[in-house]
Amino acid sequence: MGLQISTRNTGNVIILDLVGRIIIGTSNDSLSAELRKFAEAGPSEVIVNLVAVSQMDSSGISTLVRSFVTLERQGGGLKLLNPTGHVREVLELTRLIQSIPTFTDEGKAVAAFRGGVAHA
C-alpha cells in the first residue's frame, strides 16, 4: 500500500490527510512534492494529519523535518496531527514530537497558527 494524500482547507490553514505508509520511494516522494508545492507558494500554514499513517521510515522523517524548517523560515509553519502507534513511537524516539508542534485535536492545531499555542 502506498500513500494517499488529500488536501483540504480550514480558513488559511492547509490540512493534508494522509493514508498509508510514508517510506522511501514513491510514497515519500509524493509527500515531499506536495509539501514543496506549498513551500514554493510562499508562507503557508500546513497541518499533516497522520492518524491513518501506519508506517514511517527515515525518509519520511527527513521530509517532515525539511518541510518544517522551510515553512518556518518563510513565515509559515507545519504542525503534526494525531500520530498513532508505530508512527508516534518513531516521532517520540527521534524526539521530533517535542520539536515539531504535535496535536491530538484538529481545532487546537488550527488555532495554534493564530495564537502561538504550545503543544497540546
N, C-alpha and C positions, 0 to 999 in steps of 0.2 A: 504494500500500500504506500502510495506516495504522499503528497501533501496537497490538500485543497485549501485555497485561500479565498475568502470572501471579504469584501470591504463594505463598510457602512459608516455613516457619519452621525455624530451627535453634536450638533452645533458645529464648531470649527474643529472638533476632535475626530480624527480618523481611527476607526476600530477595525483591526484585522482579526477576523475569526479564523483560526487555523484548525484543521482536522487532519490527523495522520502523524507522520514522523518527520522530524527535521534532522536529516542525516546527510552526510556527504553525497554529492551527486545532484540529480535533478531537483529534489525537494528543497535542499538548501539553496541551490541556485535560483529557484523560483522565489523564495522568500527574500533573498538578497536583492534580486531585481526589483521586487515590489517595494521594499524599503528604500532602495536607491532612488526610485521614481519620486517618492515623497521628499527625499532629501534634495533632489535636484530642482524641485518645485519651489524651494525656499523654505523659510521657517515653517515646520509642520509639527503638529502635536499628534502623536501616534500611540495607541494602546494596542499591544499584541495580546490577544486572548488565547491563552494556552490550555484552556480547560479540556479540549479534545485532542491534545497532542500526547501521544503515548510514548514517544522516544525522542531524545535529542542528544546528538553527539558533539564533539568539539567543534565541528564546522558550524553547527547551529549556534553554539555559544559564541563563537567568533563573530558570526553575522549579527547577533543581538548586541554585542559589545560595540562593534564598529558602528552600527546604526545609532546606538545610544549616544556615543561620543560625537558623531557627525551632526545629529539633530540638535544636541545640546549646544554645540559650537555655533550653530546657525540661529540660535534663539528659540528653537522649538524644544521638543523633548520626546522621550519614549518611556512608556511605563508598561509593566507586565501585569496581566490579569489572570487569576485562577490557575497557576501552575499546580498540578497534582501528581501524585505517585512518583514514578521514576524521574520525571522532569523536575519536580520540586526538589527531589533528593540531589539531582545534579546541580541545580541552582544553589542549594544550601552548601553542598560540598565545595563548590568553587567560590562561595561567598558572594556570588552575584546577587543573591536575594537581598543582601544588605547594600549593594552598590547601585543597582537599578531599582527604582521605586516599584514595589510589587504590591498588588491589592487583591482582595478577595471579593470586593464589591465594585461593580462597574460604575455606579453613581459616584462613589468616592474617588475612583481613579479619574473620572472626567472632571470632577470638581477640583482635584489636585492641580490641574493645569491652571485654574483660575486663582487658586488661593495659596499655593505652596504647602499643601497638607503633607505631613510626613507619612511614612509607610503605614498602611492600615492592615 
